[in-house]
């Protein structure tokens, strides 16, 4: 076969093998129950998952933004 018809090693995506297998059922359950906190992302990627932290921080910022203990603005009559 000509060399041009075979893909080169550089053009193939390389998959990083996981050190342990992850359960799809646990992942879906975490996403359903604690998805807004990013629990499923931490389960899959560990504590180094940047998007998991983004989920968590965005949820906490939203919770503070709608917190009931915030003073209500004064109404004008």
NULUMNU-599054 format. One line per field, with one value per residue: x, y, z of N, C-alpha, C in turn; residue in one letter; residue number from 1. Coordinates in steps of 0.001 Angstrom, whole numbers, plus 500000, padded with zeros to 6 digits. Each point is the difference from the previous one (the first is absolute). Layout:
BEGIN
n_east c(X,...) .
n_north c(Y,...) .
n_up c(Z,...) .
ca_east c(X,...) .
ca_north c(Y,...) .
ca_up c(Z,...) .
c_east c(X,...) .
c_north c(Y,...) .
c_up c(Z,...) .
code c(A,...) .
pos c(NUM,...) .
***
This chain:
BEGIN
n_east c(500839,499543,501033,499537,499654,501115,499126,500578,500989,500486,499329,500382,498736,500629,499509,499745,500621,498817,500410,498734,499161,499160,499098,499370,499530,501152,500599,499060,500092,501310,499958,499126,500638,501244,499307,499189,500352,499779,499204,499269,500323,499797,498893,499796,500200,499462,500745,500689,498747,500456,499336,500464,501142,499941,499548,500887,500953,499548,499840,501158,500512,499314,500399,501174,499888,499423,500974,499208,501236,499971,500417,498722,499974,500203,498698,499821,499351) .
n_north c(498817,501019,500694,500634,498745,499822,500114,501155,499688,501091,499503,498895,500095,500405,498865,500706,498871,499674,500485,500431,499004,500695,499984,499625,498994,499895,500100,499241,499171,500155,499848,499014,499448,500052,500034,500810,499059,499306,499303,499904,501266,500196,499263,500625,501263,499778,500398,499517,499571,500829,499264,499024,500647,500168,498750,499590,500730,499641,498783,500051,500557,499110,499086,500598,499985,498864,500196,499355,499916,500201,501217,500206,500416,501239,499876,500574,500929) .
n_up c(500000,499344,500355,498920,499751,500688,500998,500178,500790,499445,498942,500608,500449,501054,500396,501055,500248,500459,501156,500048,499956,499296,500932,498898,500711,500633,498828,499447,501028,499976,498677,500221,501024,499589,498876,500663,500878,498905,500807,498896,499877,501303,499848,498860,500376,501165,500996,498995,499976,499089,499120,500730,500158,498678,499887,500871,499475,498804,500473,500630,498916,499304,500883,499980,498678,500310,500851,500850,500455,498705,500321,500156,498741,500427,500271,498852,500671) .
ca_east c(499161,500764,500093,499049,498661,499942,500092,501221,499814,499738,498632,499058,499809,500460,499131,500718,499280,499626,500645,498948,498781,498945,498671,499115,498821,500354,500190,498682,499330,500614,499606,498591,499766,500902,500584,500320,501224,501105,500477,500347,501283,501033,500070,500698,501300,500736,499953,500696,499104,499714,498588,499304,500082,499170,498626,499826,500093,498847,498830,500117,499800,498572,499304,500226,499282,498554,499862,498892,500441,500400,498993,499159,500100,498873,499010,499545,498545) .
ca_north c(501183,501244,500605,501096,499524,499638,501194,500073,499898,501322,500429,499185,500444,499029,499904,499751,498945,500296,499113,499158,500127,500803,499473,500933,500184,500941,501297,500551,500308,501217,501117,500284,500474,501088,500522,501424,500139,499415,498782,499010,500382,499615,498540,499563,500611,500299,501378,500894,500349,501427,500238,499601,501140,501061,499645,500229,501430,500684,499677,500729,501423,500183,499841,501233,501072,499939,499651,500718,500898,501286,501035,500376,501425,500802,500312,501395,500114) .
ca_up c(500000,500047,501329,500116,500332,501405,500859,500794,501446,500551,499736,500759,501380,500987,501162,501241,500708,501373,500956,500554,499220,500610,499760,499310,500837,501073,499368,499686,501266,500534,499142,500234,501354,500397,498767,500067,500791,499244,500659,498982,499408,500961,499984,498792,499776,501217,500476,499069,498896,500073,499747,501223,500913,499431,500385,501434,500310,499408,500822,501263,499725,499773,501273,500762,499307,500258,501416,500639,501074,499449,500282,498867,499731,500499,498966,499934,499893) .
c_east c(500877,499929,498962,498618,499866,500104,501268,499663,499614,498547,498964,499819,500437,499077,500849,499239,499735,500669,498987,498729,498955,498652,499139,498761,500269,500163,498665,499257,500563,499597,498550,499776,500806,500677,500396,501242,501216,500530,500418,501342,501147,500155,500810,501424,500816,499920,500717,499130,499563,498526,499147,499999,499165,498532,499747,499993,498825,498739,500036,499785,498524,499203,500160,499206,498513,499707,498874,500440,500469,498922,499235,500138,498733,499059,499620,498498,499638) .
c_north c(501237,500624,501102,499522,499602,501268,499961,499915,501352,500423,499190,500567,498914,500049,499673,498917,500381,499009,499099,500235,500775,499390,501061,500290,500994,501405,500664,500385,501280,501224,500388,500640,501244,500650,501458,500267,499409,498712,498937,500319,499628,498488,499515,500528,500283,501472,500980,500448,501460,500304,499553,501128,501163,499757,500395,501488,500785,499737,500757,501497,500296,499891,501247,501145,500011,499686,500806,500980,501356,501042,500360,501500,500728,500336,501473,500019,501133) .
c_up c(500000,501382,500192,500429,501474,500860,500834,501479,500601,499804,500766,501399,500968,501201,501223,500755,501450,500938,500696,499202,500795,499620,499318,500844,501129,499426,499699,501276,500618,499186,500241,501371,500359,498798,500072,500840,499283,500592,498987,499353,500930,500047,498800,499920,501240,500350,499081,498833,500132,499776,501186,501015,499492,500324,501447,500342,499427,500809,501317,499806,499748,501279,500860,499371,500264,501459,500651,501083,499478,500314,498724,499761,500497,498852,500070,499817,499111) .
code c(X,X,X,X,X,X,X,X,X,X,X,X,X,X,X,X,X,X,X,X,X,X,X,X,X,X,X,X,X,X,X,X,X,X,X,X,X,X,X,X,X,X,X,X,X,X,X,X,X,X,X,X,X,X,X,X,X,X,X,X,X,X,X,X,X,X,X,X,X,X,X,X,X,X,X,X,X) .
pos c(1,2,3,4,5,6,7,8,9,10,11,12,13,14,15,16,17,18,19,20,21,22,23,24,25,26,27,28,29,30,31,32,33,34,35,36,37,38,39,40,41,42,43,44,45,46,47,48,49,50,51,52,53,54,55,56,57,58,59,60,61,62,63,64,65,66,67,68,69,70,71,72,73,74,75,76,77) .
***
